[in-house]
């Protein structure tokens, strides 16, 4: 059986879409590590790029960094 018989233009389009989604997820992970939760190039923006139906359903709490925490004990995470 010819393996090319299963490879169609639709398959190519699906692979391209998966690659684009993977790139957005990777960028989102990078934004998380950089603490970019909202605004341009943020986790929020990238999630909306992945699924526009999420618009208005996601809200982020601003994370507290150790340098901003002034108590005797660090926050439990």
Secondary structure, DSSP 8 states (H G I E B T S, - for coil): --GGGG--HHHHHHHHHHHHHHHHHHHHHHHHHHT--SSTTSHHHHHHHH-GGGTTT--------GGG--SSS----
